[in-house]
Amino acid sequence: MRLPFIAANWKMFKTVHESVVFVKELRLLVKDVEEVEIVIAPPFTAIHAAAEAARNTNIGVAGQDVYWERDGAFTGEIAPGMIKEAGAEYVIIGHSERRRLFGETDAIVNRKVVAALAAGLTPIACIGETLEERERNETLAVLDRQIKDGFDQLTAEQMAELVVAYEPVWAIGTGRTATAAQAGEAHAHIRSRLRQWFGADAADRCHVIYGGSVKPDNIRELLVEPDVDGALVGGASLEVKSFADIVSRSRRAAV
Ligand code: 13P
């Protein structure tokens, strides 16, 4: 059974100090939550301190991006082993902001996913269509391309360990959440492609989470959809009570 997976993507927000204060508060608020996987993704600078504050708790830590080489002359880049050593167990890859603002392609996403897995990190790999693509009825074709090219060469076992985040670009930071039916349709499609291309076991074990204007008051209806296994939360994860509310409301939701 897939436990609900709720992750906070802080994007370029929070200093080291703010991150530690958040984790210390969150720790208390979610200490009795056992049946939800909880992850926070601070900026690189705060990974180590946040992971120390989350040590021996039910909260995991993620990076927000990673490079694919182990080391070398790549000024400004961070290797998978480096964020792992700093305390991250997960890493967000291919977020639409990286794709749109920094030119990341499916081929780049693929190299990063492969490198993260090789370093023992769990990728939280993002896919999703833009508004124009949705309006042109290309949503499912875009998802197919992102899955095929982004997860190319992964074994069924690796695919089973992945967290796939479906984040329709038009729903990110806009307050315009996909309806439960829209999310449900996309997630069911993703799951069926994973089954077709990676087999039933990988498709059943892989978490497919939703991202885009998730809030405490819409998380439950999203999680009712059988193929929605959790959420990647942006804006509503910056305030600890709101994120803790989302976590609490994910308990015992049907997944
Ligand atoms: P919002 O929750 O602010 O819409 O952001 C979603 C997101 O991009 C999470 O990765």
Residues whose N, C-alpha, C, O or C-beta is under 5 A from the ligand:
A	BS01	13P	N9 A171 I172 G173 T174 G211 G212 S213 V214 L232 V233 G234 G235 A236
